[in-house]
């Protein structure tokens, strides 16, 4: 049976846009999905205050995209807001198609106000929960939504079918315009102000002022097993998440299945997703789902509030006053409980038929962390960091600088010179004790737009090494265009002689975003089988804004099937 879906506004030209994809879908048994995303500002009331935020189709969070493995997706994005914007389809591999990936100035110029761009791509061998979000400045704090991929027709989950499924999007709420928030941080050299609330599906929950009436409720029948598709849409904060008196069974991460893992607690960084099964096996009542900060950096400011939603049994009895009993609140770990966070992450094991390769063609050892830039005038209002400095961040001592007049991918495809270089260092330019007492003179990186070139088909290992410059901190690192095996992690400095002997090459989890343990390292492996330019960056957006990123340039292989597709005719220009 063929499926055809039409979402949002339509016009005759949409048929022409999708005709070729429709023909292909009829031949392959896949469906084709049309959506229109209209970017617009609208007033939203939270915490007793109304403010304008950037939304998609007037919704916060934005619309959920649902499809099946193998389907074609066509999404026309119309920018009716006052800011440049682009949309990233987080975790979608976009095979041979970086033009659909979305990060501004990396694979495309942003869509300017009044403009539009149509993203066209096919889902290939991915199932589970992903998401989409704005990839321009801090706008993704409000412009985001779920992207759910079901198995192909005739296929099923590798676990019993849940009775119901619910997307749970964790986010952060700020009390000011996000563009102004970024401008202030850029001007002062300080971190941006922290959020004033966390949210679940856009709502702060019972523990905040003016929020109780809109608290999200997930209703279940006693004895049923449901699946929560949990997404961290937070801008800057990692989170602990738990459900009072209930155990969760993790069955998927980042659109990849896992071995079932029972836990009372999730640790989730910005960009990550989890599928968890929850059985309603407690006395009928009300139980809070709650999240608060996991902050691994020492002495860093953070939002010390707790967001809640309610797991409600439909058969809950009322009290004598005809009101439900108060919900039970779960006990969340202290905000700085790194041992608990580490133990949770270590418990996730992969469930995949693809074997991890043993022979590595390319080894990259990349140190990631914060730094400080010295100012010639420390008394300047632009130098409000420690001792009259400005905060920065880097990978292998290169603080990444995005181009402004074109995108990296457009420059590469068109042979434009002077936009980037391909001399990103494969190892730290200077070796030192990365997690020890780093001399202050090593804290200042060099700005640059440096890429690392990979041959098509290379078997790649990247060790991401955290540092103690400014502070040791977990950095959730996201690789565009790929999912990867997480083969190992540890604390201290990576030892290339002994640490690989402990790698998990049997059942490592498959991720697209993984944290570097604070004061430690994480090792990932993947095959460079997707040509194009692909961003690698910290998904804490304040860190990315300071330069904690780089890009991989994966060259074409042999023939059209191993080469980047031509750019679409409506690709935005700067």
N, C-alpha and C positions, 0 to 999 in steps of 0.2 A: 504494500500500500504506500503510495506517495503522499507526502505531506506538503502543504503550501500554507504559509502563514503570512498575514499582512497586519502590521502593527502601526499605530500612529496615523499620520496624514498620508494620503495617497494621491497620485496624479498619473496621467497617461505615460509620462516618461519613465515611471518606475518599472513598467513592463519592459521597456527597452533596456533599462539598466540590468535587469535580471534575466533576460532572455537566454543568453549563453549559459549562465549558471543553471538555469532551469532545465535546459536540454541535457546538460551534463548530469544533473541530479536524476533525471528520468532514467538515464542509462545506468546509474550507479545504485539506485534505490535510496538515495539520500533526499532529505527535505531541503527546502530553501526558505529562508526567513528574511523578511523585510522589516526594518524598523526605521523610524525617524526620531532622532534625538534633537530637540530644540533647547539650546542653551539660553537661559534667560534668568534675570534677577527677579526675585519675588520676596515680599515680606514674610518672615516666619517668626512666630512668637515662641520663645523659650525662656525659662527662668524669669518670668514677669516682664520680659523686655521683647520688643519687636525690632527686628533688623533685617535689612535686605541681604540675601545670600544668593550665590550662583547655584541654580538648580538645573535639572534636566527634565523637560516636559512638566515643569512646575512641581516636581515631586522631590521630597527629601526624606530618606534616600531616594535615588533615582530608580527608574524602572528596571525590573529583573528581566534579563535575557535568558530564555530557555531554549535549548536545542538538544539534538542527539549527536553522538559521535558520528562523524562523517558528513554532517549537514553543511550546507553553504549559508553564509551570513552576509547580508548586505544592510549596512546601517548608514543612513545619510544623516550627518551632523550639521545642523544649521545654527550658526552663532548669532543669536539675537541679544547677546549681552554686550557690555561695553568694554570687555577685556579680550585680548587674544586667548585662545584656548586650543587644546587638542585632547583627544581621548586615547588612553592606553588600555588595551585588552589584556589585563595582567595575567600572565601564565599561559596565554595562547601562543603556540609555537610559531605561527605565521610562516610556514615552510616556503622558502624562496621568495617571501613577500614582506620584506621589512617596511614597505610603504604603508602597510596596515597596522604597524606596531604602535605608533602614536606619540612617542615622547618628543616634545617640541625641541627643535633645533638638532635633534639626533637623527630621526628618520623622516622628518617632515618639518616644514615651517608651520607655525601655528595657524589655525583658522582665524582670520581677522574678523572684527565685528562686521556683521552684514554678509559674511561669506559662508560657504558650505564646503563640505568634503564628504565623499562617500567611501566608507571603509568596506572592502570586499575581501572575504577570506573563507577558507574551509577549515573545519575542525578535523584534525587527523590524529587518531589513536589517543584521544584524551577523554576521560570520563571523571565526573565529580564536580567539585565546587571551585570556581574561579571568580573573578570580579573585574569590573571596569572602573576607571577613574580618570579624572582630568590629570594631565601630565604637564602642567604649566604653572610655575610658581607654587603657591600654597592653595590653589583653587580646589585641589582634590579633597580638602577638608569637608566640603559640602557636595561636590559633584562626583558621586560614586553610586554603584549599585552592584547587585549580584549577577553572576554569569554561571548558569547551571547547565551542565552537560550530562544528559541521561545516556544510558547504554543504547546501542543500536536496537531497532525493533527486532524482537526475537532473542535478544540477549538479556541478561539480568545481573543484579548485583552479586558479588561473591559472598553474600550474607543474606539472611532472611529479610524479606521485604518488610519495611516498617509500615505501620498503619497510616502515618502522616509524615510529611516533611515540612520543615520551617527554616527559612533563611534567618540568621541572626547576625546582623551587621553591627560590629562594635565601632564606635567613632569618638571623636572629640568635638566639643562645642566651644567656640571662642566668642568673646563678647565684643568683637570689633571686626571691621572689614578686613578680610584676609589679605587683600592687596596692600592695604595700609600697614598691616602687621608685618608683612615681608619688607616693605619699604623702610619701616622703622628699624628692623633688625639690620638691614643692609647699611643704613646710615650710621647706626651707633657701633656696629661691630659686636653687638651682644647677641645672645640667644633670643629668639622671639619670646614674648610673653606666653606663659603656659595656658592651656585650656582652663575653662572655669567649670567644666563638667565633662564627664564621659557619657556616651549615649548607647542605647540598644535600639536598633531600627529607628534612629533619629530622636528618641525620647530619653531624657535623663533618668526618669523613674522616681519612685516614692521618696527618696532621701534628699531631694532638692526642692527648693521653694517653687510653687506654682506649677508643679509637674505631676502631681499624683493622679489627676483625672485622665491623663493621656498615657500612663504607664502601659507598656506592651504586655499583653497576656497571651500565653500559649496554653490552649485548653486541651486536655487529654482525658481519656477514659481510663479508669483504674484497670491495670493489667496490660494495657497497650504498650507497644514499643514504638517510639517515634524517632525520626532522625533530625538532628539539628545541623544545619549547614552554617558553620560559624566562620565569619570573615572579620579580620581586623582591618578596618578602614581608618584606624587612628592615624593622625598626621605625624606625631612625634613620639608616642608613648607605647612601650610594651605593656602587656596586661596579664594579670591573673584572672581566671574565670572559673566559677564553680556554681553548682546547683545544690541548694540545701538538701541534705539527707539522701541524695541520689548519686549513683555511680554512672559515669559515662564510659562508653566503649568506643575508642577511636578506631574508625575503619577506613579513613582516608585523610590525606593531606595534599593540598595543592593539586587537586585533580589527579591523584594517584592513590591506589588502594594500599592499605597497610594490613599487617597482621593485627587481629583484634587485640586491643590494649585497654584494659580496664583501669580507670583512674577517677579520683574525686576532683581533679584539678587540671585545668589547661593553662599552659603558658603560651601566649600568642603574640608575635611581633607584628608591626605594621606590614601589610602585604600578605601575611600567611592565612591559610584557611584550614579548617578541620571539619570532617564529617564525623559526628558522634551519634551513637545509638543510646537512647535513654528509655528505660522501662519504668512505667508508672507503678512501682511496687511498694509504695508507702501508704500509710493511712490517708484517705481522701482529705485534702486540705489545700492550702496555698503555700507555695515554696518559692523563695526568691532565686532567680538566676542573677548572679552579681559579678561585677568586674571592677577591679581597681588596679592601680599602677604597679608594675614591676620596674623599679628604677635601679639599675646596676651601677650607675655612675655615683661616685662619692661626692657629697655636698652639692649635688645638682638640684635646682628647683624643679618641682614637678607638681602636677595636679593631684592633691591628696583627698580626692572624693571617691565615692562609690556609686556606680550606676546599677540599676536593678530593672529586671522584668519579672513577671510572675508566671510560674508554672502552676496552672489551676486545674485541679481535678473537677470534672463536671459534676460529680456526685458529692461535692463538698457540702457539709451540713452547716446551717446558719447558727449563730449564737442566739441567746434569748432576745437580743435586741434586733434580730433579723438582719444582722450584718455578718459577713464572713469573718472568721478568725483572722488575726493579723498574720501575714506571711512569716515563715521562718527564714532567717538570714543565715547563709553559709559562713563558715569561718574561713576567711581568706588569709594567705600567708602574709607576713610583714613585707613591706614594699621592697626591701633589699635582700630577700631570701634567695640568693643565688644557688645554694645547694639544692633547694627544692626545684628551682627552675631547671637546673642541670640534670637532675634525676629524671624529671619528666621527659625532657628532650631525648635522653639516652634510651628511654623505654620504647620509642617509636621504631618499628622495624618494617621494612618494605615487603610488599606482596606483588612481585613482578616476575614474568617469565624471562625478561631480558637479563642476561648475566653481565656482571661488571667485568670490564677488561682488566687484564693483569699488566700488559705492556703499555707503558706511557710514552707517547711521542713528544709531548710538550709539557714541561713542568714550569709553572709560574708560582713564585713565592712572593706574595703581596702583603705588605704591612699596611694596616688601615688604622686611622685614628685622628684625633683632633690635634690642633696646634694653635699657635699664636703668631700674629704678624706684628712686628715692631713698627711703631709710628714715629715719623720724624717730629711730630708735635704731639707728645703724649697728653697734653691738656686740651686737645681738640675734642669737640663733641662727637666726632666720628671715631674716637678711640676710647671707648668706655669699657674695654675688656680689662683684665687684671694688669695693674701697673701701666695703664695707658696704652694697651694693645688692642688688637682686633682678633676675634676668633676666626679660625680657619680649619680646614680638614683636608686630608689627602690620602692617596694610595701610592705607595712607593715614592713618597716625597713629592708627588705631583698633585697639585690642587687643580682639579679639572675645571676648565673654562669652556663654556658652551659658545659656539659661534652665534652671531647675531644677524648676519646678512644672508645666510642660507643654512640648510641642515647638513650634517656630516654625510648622510647618505646621498643627498642630492649632489653635493660637491664631489663625492667619490664617483658616482655614476656618470657625471658630466665631465669628469677630468679637471675640475677646478683646482688650481694650485693655491697654496698659502692659507688654506682653511684649517688643516690639521697635519700632523706628522705621524709616522708609524714607528716611533722610537720609544714607546712606553717601556720602561725597564722591566725585564722579566724577574729580576731580583732586586732587593733594596739597594740603592746606589751606595749606601754606607751601612756596614754591618755594626750593630751594637746590641746591648741587652734590651730588647724591645719592651719587655714587661717589667724591667727593673727600674732603677732610679735613673731615668734618662736625662742627660745634661740639658740644661735649658737652651743651649746653643743649637740643639738638634730639633727644636720644636717648630722651626719655620720652614715650610715647604716652598717650592717654586711653582708659580702658576703656569699652566700649559694645556694645550689641546692635543694630547698624545694618545694614539691608538696602538694596540698590539695586533699584528697581522698573524693569522692562522691559515694554514693550507686546508683545503676542503678534506674532510675525512680524518683529520688529526685526532688522536686520542689524547685528551687534555686532562691534566690534573692541576687544580689551583688550590694552593694553601693560603687561606686568608688569616693573617696573623694580627691579632689585636695588639695595641701598644698601651703603655701607661703614660703617654704624653698628655698633659693636662689632667687626665683621669683615665683609668681603665673603665671600659664600658662595653656592653654588648651592642654590636652593630648588625641589624638584620639586613643581610646583603642579598640583593635581587639581581638575577641574571635574565635579561630579556632574550627572547628567541629560543630558549632552551629550558628543559628540566634536567636535573642532574642527580647523581647518586651522592649522598652524604656518607663518605666512607670512614671518617674519623674526626675526632675532636679531642681537645685536652687543654689543660692550663699550663701557663708558662710559655717558653719559646719552643716552637716546633723543632724536633730533632729528626733530621732526614735519615739518620742511621737506624734509629730504634722505633720511632713512632709508626712508620709504615708497617712494621711487623704486627701491629695491633689493629690494623685496618679491618673493617667489616666488608668483605667482598662477597658475602653470602646472601644477606638480606638487608642491605642498607636502605633507608627510606629514600624516596624520590621526592625532591622538592624543587621549587623555583625561587624560594626565599629562605635563607638560613642565617641564624645569628652566630657571630663570633663570640665565644664565651668571654666574659670580661677578664682581661689579663690572660687570654688564651688564644687558641687557633681552631680552625675547622678546615677539613679537606674535602673537596668535591671533585667528581669526575664526570665527563661527558664526551661524546663524540661530536666534533665540529662538522655536522652534516647539514647545516642550515646557512647558506651563504648570505652575506649582507653585513651591515654594521649593527652591533647589538650592545646596548648600554648595560654596564655593570655598576651598581651603585648601592649605597646605604638607603634603606627605605624610611629612615628618620629624615623627614624632609628638611629640617633645619641643618642637618649634616650635609645632605646633598647640596643645599644652597651654599654651603661653605666650600664645596669642591670635593666631597667624598664620592668620587666616581671615576670611571674610565670607560673605554669602549673597545670591544673586540671587532676587528675587521676580518671576517671569514671570507676567503677568496672563493671564486667560482671553481667548481670542479670540471668534469668533462661533459660536454653536451648540455642541452637545454634543461634536462631533468636535474642537473646539479648547478644551475646558474640562476641568478636573481632575475625575477620577472621584470619586464619593462615597467616604468612608473605609469600610473593611471593618468589620463589627460587632465583630471581636475585636481591634481596634487597641488596643495597650496604653495604659493610663492611668498617670500618675505617682502 
